[in-house]
Amino acid sequence: MAKKVLGKGLGAIITTSPTPVSDFEKVLLQDKERIVDIPINAIMPNPDQPRVHFDAAEIAGLAQSIHHVGLLQPIIVRKQGEEYFIVAGERRWRACKLLGKPTIKAIVMNTTEEQNLTLALIENIQRTNLDPIEEAKAYKMLATRFKLKQSEIADRVGKDRATVANIMRLLNLPEHMQEALQDGRINVGHAKLLLGVSGDEQEALFDRIIHQGLSVRDVEKAIAEVPKSSGKKKKKAKDAHIRKLEEELISYLGTRVEIRHSGGKGRIEISFYSLDDFERIVSLIKGDR
């Protein structure tokens, strides 16, 4: 009877809950018979692992900890033929390999491809944050390969839909801007604002961020100051309060916003660049979670 409850709990955690993998492992560890020693060379990294870079110093530190106090939590693997593939615990596996250990304690589980990738995502997001581009690529894989909607991805990783949509939009940046985000030359705030412009304007703004060290606030001001059309007469400078509101809306919505105001009335123009972008903006305005 106890095993039936355990199985039901695992199914719920794997498929629908944003519960961290650490909690999932605690449930597995209730059944000590499932922990086995597996030859470390028989274990392969997860081919769907969204993390691309592992910090060597961090792995070395973890290896030192395991050397002194032992492996506190087994890794989780799935078996395929004679090989095992990591579902959760790749950092621990790498640390044990670094120590030259012949075997590692593991829990062997059966899981579908979708569940496997979802678990790896949750582990990485909860324990050691993916960089924004790695995270965006992982979400895109869930969306394209497994046909999951953004709301379903959000449920599985424990984030709201608007956050997932904003992260996925980062892949719309040119490759060299994505690389700048990954290596820390720009931050997510910069990237969101760059997505609100395009073409030569986007490239010029990116160049200024890199070479002039513009802050996110500076970029908001620069976007708000760019005239929407050069074919019309030069307009009177906007009221400082209106410009401040534009900057706040640009920052919040991650796209170009223009407030046209005259005689106590006016309109707000919000730019979008695809249907997904439109849905993302509407979701932010409505406050959907």
C-alpha positions in Angstrom: 0.0 0.0 0.0 2.9 2.4 0.9 4.5 1.9 -2.5 1.2 2.8 -4.3 1.1 6.1 -2.5 4.8 6.7 -3.4 4.2 6.0 -7.1 1.3 8.4 -7.1 3.4 11.1 -5.5 6.2 10.7 -8.0 3.8 10.9 -11.0 2.4 14.2 -9.6 5.8 15.7 -9.0 7.2 14.7 -12.3 4.4 15.8 -14.6 2.6 18.7 -13.1 4.3 20.2 -10.1 6.9 22.9 -9.9 8.4 21.1 -6.9 12.2 21.3 -6.8 14.1 18.2 -7.7 15.5 18.1 -4.2 11.9 17.4 -2.9 11.4 14.8 -5.6 14.6 13.1 -4.5 13.4 13.0 -0.9 10.4 11.1 -2.0 12.6 8.6 -3.9 14.9 8.2 -1.0 12.1 6.9 1.2 12.6 3.6 -0.6 16.2 2.7 0.3 16.0 -0.5 -1.9 16.1 1.7 -5.0 19.6 3.1 -4.3 22.3 1.1 -6.1 26.0 1.5 -6.9 26.6 1.9 -10.7 29.9 2.0 -12.5 30.6 5.7 -13.1 31.8 5.0 -16.7 28.5 3.3 -17.5 26.7 6.6 -16.9 26.3 9.2 -19.6 25.3 12.9 -19.4 21.7 13.6 -20.3 21.6 14.3 -24.1 18.7 16.8 -23.5 20.6 18.6 -20.7 19.9 22.3 -21.3 23.0 23.4 -19.4 25.9 23.8 -21.8 28.6 25.2 -19.5 29.6 23.8 -16.1 31.8 25.9 -13.8 35.1 24.0 -13.3 35.8 25.7 -10.0 32.3 24.9 -8.7 32.7 21.2 -9.7 36.1 21.1 -8.0 34.6 22.6 -4.9 31.8 20.0 -4.9 34.4 17.3 -5.4 36.3 18.4 -2.4 33.1 18.4 -0.3 32.3 14.9 -1.5 35.8 13.8 -0.7 35.4 14.9 2.9 31.8 14.1 3.8 30.8 11.6 1.0 28.0 11.8 -1.5 24.9 12.9 0.5 22.4 12.4 -2.2 22.4 9.7 -4.9 22.0 10.9 -8.5 18.9 9.9 -10.5 19.3 8.0 -13.8 17.3 6.2 -16.4 18.5 3.0 -18.0 18.6 2.6 -21.8 20.2 -0.7 -23.0 23.4 -1.2 -21.0 23.9 2.5 -20.4 22.4 4.9 -17.9 21.5 8.5 -18.6 21.5 11.2 -16.0 18.1 12.7 -15.1 19.2 14.8 -12.1 22.6 15.2 -10.5 25.1 15.8 -13.3 27.2 18.1 -11.2 27.5 15.4 -8.5 28.4 12.9 -11.2 31.1 15.2 -12.7 32.5 15.8 -9.2 32.7 12.0 -8.5 34.4 11.5 -11.9 36.9 14.2 -11.0 37.7 12.3 -7.8 38.3 9.1 -9.8 35.6 7.1 -8.1 34.8 3.8 -9.8 31.1 3.8 -8.8 28.4 6.2 -7.7 25.2 5.8 -5.7 22.2 6.2 -7.9 18.5 5.7 -8.2 17.3 4.1 -11.4 13.9 5.3 -12.6 11.7 5.0 -15.7 10.7 8.3 -17.3 9.5 9.5 -20.6 11.6 11.8 -22.7 9.5 14.8 -21.8 9.6 14.1 -18.1 13.3 13.6 -18.2 14.0 17.0 -19.8 11.5 18.7 -17.5 13.3 17.3 -14.4 16.7 18.5 -15.7 15.2 21.9 -16.3 13.8 22.1 -12.8 17.0 21.0 -11.2 19.1 23.5 -13.1 16.7 26.4 -12.5 16.3 25.6 -8.8 19.9 24.8 -8.0 22.3 26.6 -10.3 20.6 29.1 -12.5 21.1 28.7 -16.3 22.2 31.8 -18.0 19.3 33.5 -19.7 20.1 32.1 -23.2 20.5 28.6 -22.0 17.2 28.9 -20.2 15.5 30.3 -23.3 16.8 27.5 -25.4 15.6 24.9 -22.9 12.1 26.4 -23.0 12.1 26.5 -26.7 13.0 22.8 -26.8 10.0 22.1 -24.6 7.8 24.2 -26.9 9.0 22.9 -30.3 10.0 19.3 -29.5 7.3 18.4 -27.0 4.6 20.9 -28.3 4.1 22.4 -24.8 2.4 25.8 -24.6 4.1 28.6 -22.6 1.5 28.2 -19.8 2.4 24.5 -19.5 6.1 25.2 -19.5 5.5 27.9 -16.8 3.6 25.3 -14.7 6.4 22.8 -14.9 9.2 25.1 -14.0 7.3 27.1 -11.4 7.3 30.5 -13.1 4.5 32.7 -14.4 3.7 32.6 -18.1 4.8 36.2 -18.8 8.3 35.4 -17.3 8.7 32.4 -19.6 7.5 34.4 -22.6 10.0 37.2 -21.9 12.9 34.7 -21.5 12.0 32.9 -24.8 11.9 36.3 -26.6 15.7 36.6 -25.9 16.3 34.2 -28.8 14.9 36.8 -31.2 18.1 38.8 -30.6 20.9 38.5 -33.2 23.5 35.9 -32.3 26.2 38.4 -31.3 23.8 40.1 -28.8 22.9 36.7 -27.3 26.6 36.0 -26.8 27.0 39.4 -25.1 24.2 38.5 -22.7 25.8 35.1 -22.0 29.2 36.5 -21.2 27.9 39.4 -19.1 28.6 42.3 -21.4 24.9 43.2 -21.3 22.2 42.2 -18.9 18.6 41.0 -19.2 17.3 44.5 -18.8 19.4 45.7 -21.7 18.3 42.7 -23.8 14.6 43.3 -23.2 15.0 46.9 -24.3 17.0 45.9 -27.4 14.1 43.6 -28.4 11.9 46.7 -28.5 13.8 48.2 -31.4 15.1 46.7 -34.6 17.5 47.0 -37.5 20.0 49.8 -37.5 18.5 51.4 -34.4 19.0 48.1 -32.5 22.6 47.7 -33.7 23.4 51.3 -32.9 21.9 51.0 -29.4 23.8 47.8 -28.7 27.0 49.4 -29.8 26.4 52.3 -27.4 25.7 49.9 -24.5 29.0 48.0 -25.1 31.3 51.0 -25.8 29.7 53.7 -23.6 28.6 51.5 -20.8 24.9 52.6 -20.9 22.8 51.6 -17.9 19.3 50.1 -18.4 17.9 53.5 -17.4 20.1 55.2 -20.0 18.8 52.9 -22.7 15.2 53.6 -21.7 15.8 57.3 -22.1 17.5 56.7 -25.5 14.6 54.8 -26.8 12.0 57.3 -25.6 14.0 60.1 -27.2 14.2 58.5 -30.7 11.5 60.1 -33.0 9.1 57.6 -34.5 9.1 59.1 -38.0 11.7 61.3 -39.6 9.3 62.4 -42.4 7.2 64.6 -40.2 7.9 68.0 -38.7 10.0 68.0 -35.6 7.7 67.9 -32.6 7.7 70.0 -29.5 9.7 68.3 -26.7 7.5 66.1 -24.5 6.7 66.9 -21.0 9.2 65.4 -18.6 6.4 63.5 -16.7 5.1 62.0 -20.0 8.7 60.9 -20.9 9.1 59.3 -17.5 5.9 57.3 -17.9 7.0 56.2 -21.4 10.3 55.0 -20.0 8.6 53.0 -17.2 6.2 51.4 -19.7 9.1 50.5 -22.1 10.9 48.9 -19.2 7.9 47.0 -18.0 6.6 45.8 -21.4 9.9 45.3 -23.0 8.9 47.1 -26.2 8.6 50.5 -27.8 5.9 52.7 -26.2 4.8 56.2 -27.3 2.4 58.4 -25.4 0.7 61.0 -27.5 -0.9 63.6 -25.3 -2.6 66.9 -26.0 -5.3 69.0 -24.3 -6.0 66.6 -21.5 -6.5 63.5 -23.8 -4.4 61.3 -26.0 -3.4 57.7 -26.8 -0.7 55.2 -26.0 0.9 53.3 -28.8 2.5 50.0 -27.9 4.6 48.1 -30.6 4.6 44.4 -31.0 6.5 42.3 -33.5 4.7 38.9 -33.7 1.5 37.3 -32.4 3.5 35.7 -29.6 4.8 39.1 -28.7 1.3 40.5 -28.8 0.0 37.8 -26.4 3.0 38.4 -24.1 2.2 42.1 -23.9 -1.5 41.5 -23.3 -0.7 39.0 -20.6 1.5 41.6 -18.9 -1.2 44.3 -19.1 -3.8 41.9 -17.7 -1.5 40.8 -15.0 -1.9 37.1 -15.8 0.2 34.7 -13.8 
